[in-house]
Amino acid sequence: MDMTNEAGDAPDALRLPSAAELLATTRHASAEPAASASADPDPDLLPCGRDPEAVLEHAAAGESDEHERACPECQALLRDHSVLDQVTREWAELPVPVPDDLGTRVMRLVRAELHTGRLLPLGEPDEQLTLTETAAARTLRAAVDAEPGVQARSCRIRPHENRAGAAVPGPVTVRLSVGVPYGEPIHALADRLRERVRRAASERLGLEVAKVDVDVVGLEPTAGDREADR
């Protein structure tokens, strides 16, 4: 009985090389007619010369050929893909706890992204540098809150404008609404708040402030008043 293949080789010639042999010789081995050896194999192909995507597609369709069924490199790829697929499926089935306030937190972030306020130009007229009103107001409110007993309620910043009404670098106008301690001399307190705002704008933001308007919208009880009420 003739045991040679079509090329006239003996059965031993059909033995596929091991992975170590493939890596050592950098030659592509296949049960099909062998391709010419390459000193610089394609990094996108398996050591046996097959395209990994094609091997996976053939296996998924049940159309793997003789080489892919026998090749250790192709089989290793299929095993790894099977494990990865199984792990992915298990993770997808894991329960994910949803916080009760998830909707509120998401909408808060959305509003923060959408309502950034006007853009405040910084630097020289020919420089493309701006700061959002929201970011600047947050810094100025923090400076106001540092005054004992004061609570910043809102902060609006109007940029400097040219004759055409376009915002340009220059002194800005700030309008604050605050809650202040009951019994505190309001005029002196407002002056301190104006100084805090000007200093924070200059040192932290690089903004010059032309005017600070302060609206007192609430009188807060002092710590001593709260103790006396108890």
HELIX and SHEET records of a PDB file:
HELIX    1   1 PRO A   11  LEU A   14  5                                   4    
HELIX    2   2 ALA A   19  THR A   25  1                                   7    
HELIX    3   3 PRO A   52  ALA A   60  1                                   9    
HELIX    4   4 GLU A   66  ALA A   70  1                                   5    
HELIX    5   5 PRO A   72  ALA A   92  1                                  21    
HELIX    6   6 LEU A  102  LEU A  114  1                                  13    
HELIX    7   7 GLU A  133  ASP A  145  1                                  13    
HELIX    8   8 ILE A  186  ALA A  200  1                                  15    
HELIX    9   9 ALA A  201  LEU A  205  3                                   5    
HELIX   10  10 ALA A  223  ASP A  229  1                                   7    
SHEET    1   A 2 LEU A 119  PRO A 121  0                                        
SHEET    2   A 2 THR A 130  THR A 132 -1                                        
SHEET    1   B 3 GLN A 151  ARG A 158  0                                        
SHEET    2   B 3 VAL A 172  PRO A 181 -1                                        
SHEET    3   B 3 VAL A 209  GLU A 220  1                                        
END                                                                             
